[in-house]
Amino acid sequence: MTIRKEKKQNAIRISAHEGDEELGTLYLYLIRNDSRKEPYGLLEDLFVTETRRRKGVGSALVKETIAEARRLGCYKVIGTSRMAREEVHRFYENLGLKKYGYEFRMDL
């Protein structure tokens, strides 16, 4: 499996490949504000093709994305998941992320 990185307009798209086949993707958004000089990273839109799930692709993408956030000087990374997706919560916790707070949302 190889990992590729592609800069997008406001994110870095990280993807896993086996040959020409794309196995999964994850986006890293760098967010800056006035409260800190370093940015933080938002992990968004993790997707692994159904036939490749539970085979380490998602873990490899998250680990590489965290490493990229470190290289870019981020002081933290945030990953979000819907409340009912306990399996996803365990996945992130197994990778070292911790439940920290609530996300409040308004669909527009």
Buried (B, 14 or more C-beta within 10 A) or exposed (E): BEBEEEEEEEBBBBBBBEEEEBBBBBBBBBEEEEEEEEBBBBBBEBBBEEEBEEEBBBBBBBBBBBEBBEEEEBEEBBBEBEEEEEEBBEBBEEEEBEEEEEEEEEEE
